[in-house]
Amino acid sequence: MGKFTFVVEKTCPICGESTRIVKTRSKLLMDHMDEDFCMHYKEFNPYFYKIWFCEHCGFAADEKTFLGTMPSMHKRKIQEFLSKRQMSMKFVEERKVPDAVASFKLAIFYAELVGQPLAKRAGLYLELGWIYRFSGETEKEQEMLGRAAGLYDQSLMTERYPINGMSDTMAMYLIGAIYFRLGDFEKATQYLSRIIGDQEIRNNEFKIYKRARDLWQTLRETRDSQTEASEK
């Protein structure tokens, strides 16, 4: 595993104990990327290690949350919850699918417990969906993608962007891309059309505009070919 990962010690923001964390090396070769930004790498899957967890108290979060300044109210809420339960996970240096799934489910639980932004929670559900995609568990993948789309949609209506460096246009694109993958072309078209019909987005966020336009074109071609096949 040394080729792709290494172990470091970090202080848990909840219990204050030193815990082992498996980090991934930055130089990884990407094979391709899906419409919803899921990256497929050669030889190794860094998403399995995206969530850090404390082997002592069981707190789990992504690196930014684990190392960042946590609001004292959030910290107290998690400490209070953990004082009544044993949530620790076994440390393993080489994670398999079940380890990755368990870590994401824990991170989602804590994110919901303290009421992290909807967009943040949506991102966790999306990435858990990717874990299921890698393992070929299509039904579970689709369930997680559906939850991610719903949370991003709620977030667009109630939260101020940017959130975690993501613009509202990016969230809108992701919803469209998720619905495209779910085969709901009508909903996908609604969101993608909002992007490609906006001159301001075209001027200021051309990369995401182009991505939305290309996906909209792919969607039309896919729908047309499906229609032709059903008419035969």
C-alpha positions in Angstrom: 0.0 0.0 0.0 3.0 2.3 0.5 2.9 3.2 -3.2 -0.4 5.1 -2.8 -1.0 5.7 0.9 0.9 6.5 4.1 -0.2 6.6 7.8 0.0 9.8 9.9 -1.1 10.7 13.4 -3.7 13.4 13.9 -5.5 14.8 16.9 -9.2 14.0 17.0 -11.2 17.3 17.3 -13.8 15.6 19.5 -11.9 13.5 22.1 -8.5 15.0 21.7 -6.8 11.6 21.4 -4.1 11.0 18.8 -5.4 8.7 16.0 -4.0 7.1 13.0 -5.1 8.4 9.6 -4.5 6.8 6.2 -3.7 9.6 3.7 -3.4 9.1 -0.1 -0.4 10.3 -2.2 -1.3 13.2 -4.5 0.2 11.8 -7.8 -2.5 9.4 -9.1 -3.2 8.7 -12.7 -6.8 9.4 -13.7 -8.4 7.1 -16.3 -11.7 9.0 -16.9 -14.3 11.2 -15.2 -18.1 10.7 -15.2 -20.7 13.4 -15.8 -21.1 14.0 -12.0 -17.3 14.5 -11.5 -16.7 11.0 -10.2 -13.1 10.3 -11.1 -11.9 6.8 -12.0 -8.2 6.3 -11.3 -5.8 3.6 -12.5 -4.7 1.0 -10.0 -6.1 2.7 -6.9 -9.3 4.3 -5.5 -8.6 7.4 -3.3 -12.3 7.8 -2.5 -12.1 4.9 -0.1 -9.9 7.1 2.2 -11.8 10.3 1.8 -13.3 10.1 5.3 -11.1 10.3 8.3 -12.3 8.7 11.6 -11.0 8.5 15.1 -10.2 5.0 16.2 -10.9 6.0 19.8 -14.2 7.8 19.9 -15.6 7.0 16.4 -15.9 10.6 15.1 -15.8 10.7 11.3 -15.5 13.5 8.8 -13.7 14.6 5.7 -10.2 16.1 6.1 -11.4 19.7 6.0 -13.9 19.2 8.8 -11.6 17.0 10.8 -8.8 19.6 10.8 -10.9 22.7 10.7 -12.2 24.9 13.5 -15.4 23.3 14.7 -18.1 25.4 16.2 -18.2 24.7 20.0 -21.9 23.9 19.8 -21.2 21.2 17.2 -18.4 19.8 19.3 -20.5 19.6 22.4 -23.4 18.0 20.6 -21.2 15.2 19.2 -19.4 14.7 22.6 -22.7 14.4 24.3 -23.9 11.9 21.8 -20.7 9.8 22.0 -20.7 9.9 25.8 -23.6 7.5 25.8 -22.5 5.2 22.9 -19.5 3.3 21.7 -19.0 4.2 18.0 -15.3 3.4 17.3 -14.3 1.8 14.0 -11.4 -0.6 13.7 -8.4 1.0 12.0 -7.4 -0.7 8.8 -4.6 0.5 6.6 -6.1 -0.9 3.4 -9.8 -0.2 3.1 -12.2 -2.3 1.2 -15.7 -1.3 0.0 -17.4 -2.1 3.4 -14.9 0.0 5.2 -15.4 2.9 2.8 -19.2 2.6 3.0 -19.1 2.5 6.9 -16.9 5.6 7.0 -19.1 7.6 4.7 -22.3 6.6 6.6 -20.7 7.7 9.9 -19.6 11.1 8.3 -23.1 11.6 7.0 -24.6 10.8 10.4 -22.4 13.4 12.2 -23.0 16.0 9.5 -26.8 15.6 10.0 -26.5 15.5 13.8 -24.9 19.0 13.8 -26.9 20.4 10.9 -24.0 21.0 8.4 -25.0 22.9 5.2 -27.3 20.9 2.9 -24.7 21.2 0.1 -22.1 19.6 2.3 -24.4 16.7 3.1 -25.3 16.4 -0.5 -21.6 16.0 -1.4 -21.2 13.2 1.1 -24.3 11.3 -0.3 -23.0 11.8 -3.8 -19.5 10.4 -3.0 -21.1 7.4 -1.1 -23.1 6.9 -4.3 -19.7 6.7 -6.1 -18.5 4.0 -3.7 -21.5 1.9 -4.6 -20.9 2.7 -8.3 -17.3 1.3 -8.0 -18.7 -1.9 -6.3 -21.5 -2.3 -8.9 -24.3 -1.9 -6.4 -26.6 0.1 -8.7 -29.7 0.3 -6.6 -27.8 1.6 -3.6 -25.9 4.0 -5.9 -29.1 5.4 -7.3 -30.6 5.8 -3.8 -27.6 7.9 -2.7 -27.6 10.0 -5.9 -31.3 10.7 -5.5 -30.7 11.9 -1.9 -27.8 14.1 -3.1 -29.9 15.7 -5.9 -32.8 16.4 -3.4 -30.4 18.0 -0.9 -28.6 20.1 -3.6 -32.1 21.3 -4.8 -33.1 22.3 -1.2 -29.7 24.0 -0.8 -30.2 26.1 -3.9 -33.4 27.5 -2.5 -32.2 28.1 1.0 -28.4 28.5 1.2 -26.0 31.2 0.1 -23.3 30.2 -2.3 -20.4 29.7 -2.7 -20.3 26.8 -0.3 -17.0 24.9 0.1 -15.7 26.6 -3.0 -18.8 25.5 -5.1 -21.0 28.0 -6.9 -24.7 27.7 -7.2 -24.2 27.0 -10.9 -22.0 24.0 -10.1 -24.8 22.7 -7.8 -27.3 23.2 -10.5 -25.1 21.3 -13.0 -24.6 18.5 -10.5 -28.4 18.1 -10.1 -28.7 17.9 -13.9 -25.9 15.4 -14.1 -27.3 13.2 -11.3 -30.7 13.1 -12.9 -29.1 12.2 -16.3 -27.4 9.3 -14.6 -30.7 8.3 -13.0 -32.3 8.3 -16.4 -34.7 11.1 -15.5 -34.1 13.1 -18.6 -37.0 15.5 -18.0 -35.6 16.7 -14.7 -32.0 16.7 -16.1 -33.1 18.9 -19.0 -34.8 21.4 -16.6 -31.6 22.0 -14.7 -29.2 22.0 -17.6 -31.4 24.3 -19.6 -31.3 26.9 -16.8 -27.5 27.0 -17.2 -27.2 27.1 -21.0 -30.0 29.7 -21.2 -28.2 32.1 -18.9 -25.9 34.5 -20.7 -24.3 35.6 -17.5 -23.2 32.0 -16.7 -21.8 31.7 -20.2 -19.7 34.9 -19.7 -18.6 34.2 -16.1 -18.5 30.4 -15.7 -17.8 29.2 -19.3 -16.3 25.8 -18.3 -19.4 24.7 -16.4 -21.6 26.3 -19.1 -19.7 24.2 -21.8 -20.0 21.0 -19.6 -23.8 21.6 -19.2 -24.2 22.2 -23.0 -22.3 19.1 -23.9 -24.3 17.0 -21.4 -27.5 18.5 -22.7 -26.5 17.4 -26.2 -25.6 13.9 -25.0 -29.0 13.7 -23.3 -30.8 14.7 -26.5 -28.9 12.1 -28.5 -29.5 9.4 -25.9 -33.2 10.2 -25.8 -33.6 10.3 -29.6 -31.8 6.9 -29.9 -34.1 5.4 -27.2 -37.2 6.8 -29.0 -36.0 5.3 -32.3 -35.3 1.9 -30.7 -38.8 1.8 -29.1 -40.5 2.6 -32.4 -38.9 -0.3 -34.2 
